[in-house]
Amino acid sequence: MEIKVIGEGCEKCDKLYENTCLAVKELGLEASIDKVEDLMDIVRLGVMTTPSVMMDGKIIISGRVPKVKEIIKLLNP
């Protein structure tokens, strides 16, 4: 599983990255978690609203910072 946390490095983006890492750890998933902060990379991914989370090429969270429990529900296979 490939997860990208997308945002330009603001406080909300950092919190979303932290919550996503906690959710992956709690689920015991094998996943690579990348933080995408470069504006050109964000545009290339087609993301219009940050912070966002992309899982295997699909946006699952956009424009908000959900709690760890909600992220777990979104990531749980």
DRENNULO-462132 format. One record per residue (C-alpha): residue in three letters; chain; x, y, z. Coordinates in pm, whole numbers. Layout:
% residues N
> ala / A / X / Y / Z
...
This chain:
% residues 77
> met / A / 0 / 0 / 0
> glu / A / 129 / 343 / -94
> ile / A / 4 / 642 / 104
> lys / A / 83 / 1006 / 30
> val / A / 3 / 1285 / 274
> ile / A / -19 / 1597 / 63
> gly / A / 25 / 1954 / 183
> glu / A / 272 / 2238 / 188
> gly / A / 401 / 2178 / 539
> cys / A / 149 / 2373 / 744
> glu / A / 43 / 2272 / 1095
> lys / A / -270 / 2094 / 964
> cys / A / -63 / 1900 / 710
> asp / A / 179 / 1789 / 981
> lys / A / -110 / 1677 / 1203
> leu / A / -266 / 1479 / 918
> tyr / A / 68 / 1308 / 854
> glu / A / 99 / 1223 / 1224
> asn / A / -258 / 1088 / 1242
> thr / A / -207 / 883 / 927
> cys / A / 112 / 728 / 1063
> leu / A / -66 / 640 / 1388
> ala / A / -356 / 482 / 1198
> val / A / -123 / 269 / 983
> lys / A / 70 / 159 / 1291
> glu / A / -248 / 73 / 1482
> leu / A / -376 / -136 / 1189
> gly / A / -38 / -305 / 1147
> leu / A / -41 / -234 / 775
> glu / A / 257 / -270 / 547
> ala / A / 254 / 71 / 383
> ser / A / 494 / 334 / 261
> ile / A / 389 / 679 / 381
> asp / A / 532 / 973 / 189
> lys / A / 487 / 1339 / 266
> val / A / 442 / 1548 / -49
> glu / A / 516 / 1916 / 19
> asp / A / 651 / 2049 / -310
> leu / A / 389 / 2260 / -488
> met / A / 481 / 2125 / -833
> asp / A / 449 / 1765 / -708
> ile / A / 110 / 1848 / -554
> val / A / -8 / 1993 / -887
> arg / A / 123 / 1688 / -1078
> leu / A / -83 / 1464 / -850
> gly / A / -393 / 1665 / -942
> val / A / -464 / 1771 / -585
> met / A / -662 / 2093 / -556
> thr / A / -721 / 2108 / -179
> thr / A / -477 / 2042 / 102
> pro / A / -422 / 1873 / 332
> ser / A / -510 / 1550 / 153
> val / A / -434 / 1181 / 172
> met / A / -391 / 964 / -134
> met / A / -398 / 586 / -104
> asp / A / -275 / 384 / -401
> gly / A / -337 / 679 / -633
> lys / A / -686 / 768 / -506
> ile / A / -772 / 1067 / -287
> ile / A / -943 / 943 / 31
> ile / A / -922 / 1262 / 241
> ser / A / -928 / 1619 / 113
> gly / A / -925 / 1956 / 285
> arg / A / -950 / 1842 / 644
> val / A / -771 / 1666 / 929
> pro / A / -975 / 1368 / 1050
> lys / A / -903 / 1195 / 1379
> val / A / -700 / 873 / 1386
> lys / A / -1015 / 657 / 1428
> glu / A / -1168 / 792 / 1107
> ile / A / -845 / 737 / 914
> ile / A / -840 / 378 / 1044
> lys / A / -1190 / 325 / 898
> leu / A / -1077 / 463 / 562
> leu / A / -761 / 252 / 548
> asn / A / -901 / -72 / 689
> pro / A / -926 / -330 / 410
